Amino acid sequence: MIDAKQKKSATRFVLLTVFAYSVGFGIIMPVLPNLIVELEGVSLSEATLIGGFIAAAYAVFQFLLGPFVGNLGDRFGRRPVFLFSLGGFTIDFFLMGFAPSIIWLFIGRSIAGGLGAIFGPANATMADISSEEERAKSFGMVGAAFGIGFIVGPALGGLLGEFGTRVPFFVAAAIAGVAFIYGYFAFPETMDKSKRREFSLKRANPIGAFMSLNKLSGVVGIAFIYFIWVTSTNIYPVSWSYFAQIKYEWSTRMVGFSLALVGLSMALVQALVIGRVVAKFGERVTAAFGLAFATAAMLCYALIESANFALGFCLIVGLQGVVMPSLNAMMSRRTPADSQGELQGFNGSLAALAALIAPLIYNTTLFYYTNPVNPVFFPGAPFILSASIAFIALISLLRVEPTQRPLDQNN
């Protein structure tokens, strides 16, 4: 059992690492479309399609290996898995920065996806050191760290991109490398050895994890809603950089600035709002509010033509950030301590499957409705699609009877 000092150190490392990851991830978003154009000699509309396939490559490997990495964490602890993931991201960003051809972008993202990303071990660590009542707030802190990083990353990427499309990738690699070194010396193990279980290859895959978690009351039903939601909200990371340039004719710097505003909004909501709202209304009601707001926001982006309105709306779109921590907390409190890594790995697989589907449907739709040969020009079409999916998640959550959820009995 870790003491208060170690808990503080672990929390600091998790939040700083998620911050560093989101800075690194956000840095490359404004320049990735231009790098694809540079490597392939295609139009921006065609780059949208290729970018979708690159995002899909990441998702395929994360889907397949997410539970494997999560089960390793339940067996060997969070520390080695965390450090291994950070090392993988350092390699990934360097590969993409040096990429002589488009295939290297696919290779780099596949490596990162296979290593399970950061959020699985981050959330498992926070679950280790938080009580059941604190978990929504703790997961919200992780989201806030990501949001703050997303303020810095895209804005910095938009500026660095003016010095060359590859510069942001090298800066991202350096940030991930520094986080790895810091964690090696500062991050204590958070999972008590008495709570570890034997590694089971049977459970270390998406189907095995599903079968195991399906034995826990209510987890898989909430996971289904989680999956639908992540599919919907992935419209932003996979399509925004292309959508904003096409619809609003924004520069790389302006795209980065808009993403920074989204990050600011997310950080404020998850740091200052979610803990108070969940304490008063519960996770289920909080998630429902976020889903309703997200549906309306996506419809606004689809239909409103004003670039100034779109930029201003970026300041409040973070209200949808209450959804994921709330759903995650609902699942986490139904899961025993020795399976938190498995749960987060399974969630990682669901998020990866959603990330695989998202670029294929959103970027393909954006390509279709912005291609010059198509008589209908409607770049907002993918946001109509994402709003419909978010609405399905909302209806699914509302159909869950509160009386069947122990955590909702006080709502």
HUWO-V474645 format. One record per residue. N is the residue number from 1. NEAR is the number of other ideal C-beta (glycine too) atoms within 10 Angstrom. Layout:
((N,NEAR) (N,NEAR))
This chain:
((1,9) (2,16) (3,9) (4,7) (5,9) (6,15) (7,16) (8,12) (9,16) (10,23) (11,18) (12,13) (13,22) (14,27) (15,19) (16,18) (17,28) (18,25) (19,24) (20,27) (21,25) (22,26) (23,26) (24,28) (25,24) (26,28) (27,31) (28,24) (29,24) (30,34) (31,25) (32,24) (33,21) (34,17) (35,23) (36,23) (37,16) (38,16) (39,18) (40,13) (41,8) (42,15) (43,13) (44,16) (45,18) (46,15) (47,24) (48,31) (49,19) (50,22) (51,24) (52,23) (53,16) (54,21) (55,23) (56,21) (57,20) (58,23) (59,26) (60,17) (61,19) (62,27) (63,21) (64,16) (65,22) (66,31) (67,30) (68,20) (69,25) (70,30) (71,28) (72,21) (73,28) (74,28) (75,18) (76,15) (77,23) (78,29) (79,20) (80,14) (81,25) (82,29) (83,18) (84,15) (85,26) (86,25) (87,17) (88,20) (89,27) (90,22) (91,16) (92,26) (93,26) (94,18) (95,19) (96,26) (97,21) (98,13) (99,19) (100,7) (101,10) (102,17) (103,10) (104,15) (105,23) (106,18) (107,16) (108,24) (109,23) (110,19) (111,18) (112,26) (113,27) (114,19) (115,23) (116,29) (117,23) (118,27) (119,21) (120,30) (121,31) (122,25) (123,29) (124,30) (125,30) (126,28) (127,27) (128,22) (129,20) (130,19) (131,9) (132,12) (133,12) (134,15) (135,23) (136,29) (137,19) (138,24) (139,27) (140,29) (141,23) (142,25) (143,27) (144,26) (145,24) (146,26) (147,25) (148,22) (149,27) (150,27) (151,23) (152,19) (153,31) (154,32) (155,24) (156,21) (157,31) (158,26) (159,17) (160,23) (161,25) (162,12) (163,9) (164,15) (165,22) (166,18) (167,17) (168,32) (169,28) (170,17) (171,20) (172,29) (173,22) (174,15) (175,25) (176,27) (177,19) (178,14) (179,27) (180,20) (181,12) (182,16) (183,20) (184,13) (185,7) (186,12) (187,23) (188,16) (189,17) (190,26) (191,24) (192,13) (193,7) (194,8) (195,15) (196,16) (197,15) (198,9) (199,14) (200,13) (201,9) (202,12) (203,24) (204,21) (205,20) (206,20) (207,11) (208,18) (209,27) (210,17) (211,13) (212,19) (213,21) (214,12) (215,8) (216,14) (217,11) (218,16) (219,22) (220,15) (221,18) (222,23) (223,23) (224,14) (225,23) (226,25) (227,19) (228,22) (229,28) (230,23) (231,24) (232,28) (233,23) (234,23) (235,28) (236,21) (237,17) (238,27) (239,26) (240,22) (241,29) (242,27) (243,27) (244,23) (245,21) (246,19) (247,21) (248,18) (249,9) (250,21) (251,15) (252,23) (253,16) (254,17) (255,26) (256,26) (257,18) (258,25) (259,26) (260,22) (261,21) (262,23) (263,25) (264,19) (265,22) (266,26) (267,23) (268,19) (269,24) (270,26) (271,18) (272,12) (273,17) (274,27) (275,18) (276,11) (277,20) (278,25) (279,12) (280,10) (281,17) (282,22) (283,29) (284,21) (285,17) (286,27) (287,29) (288,21) (289,18) (290,29) (291,29) (292,18) (293,20) (294,27) (295,21) (296,14) (297,21) (298,27) (299,18) (300,16) (301,25) (302,20) (303,12) (304,14) (305,9) (306,10) (307,15) (308,9) (309,12) (310,19) (311,16) (312,11) (313,18) (314,22) (315,12) (316,15) (317,22) (318,26) (319,19) (320,26) (321,28) (322,28) (323,31) (324,25) (325,30) (326,29) (327,28) (328,29) (329,30) (330,29) (331,25) (332,26) (333,18) (334,18) (335,18) (336,11) (337,15) (338,16) (339,24) (340,25) (341,32) (342,27) (343,28) (344,32) (345,32) (346,30) (347,28) (348,29) (349,29) (350,23) (351,25) (352,25) (353,20) (354,21) (355,25) (356,22) (357,18) (358,28) (359,27) (360,17) (361,19) (362,29) (363,26) (364,15) (365,22) (366,30) (367,21) (368,17) (369,17) (370,21) (371,15) (372,8) (373,5) (374,12) (375,5) (376,9) (377,12) (378,16) (379,22) (380,20) (381,18) (382,29) (383,25) (384,15) (385,19) (386,28) (387,22) (388,13) (389,25) (390,28) (391,19) (392,16) (393,27) (394,24) (395,13) (396,16) (397,26) (398,12) (399,9) (400,17) (401,8) (402,13) (403,8) (404,11) (405,19) (406,12) (407,19) (408,17) (409,10) (410,8) (411,13))
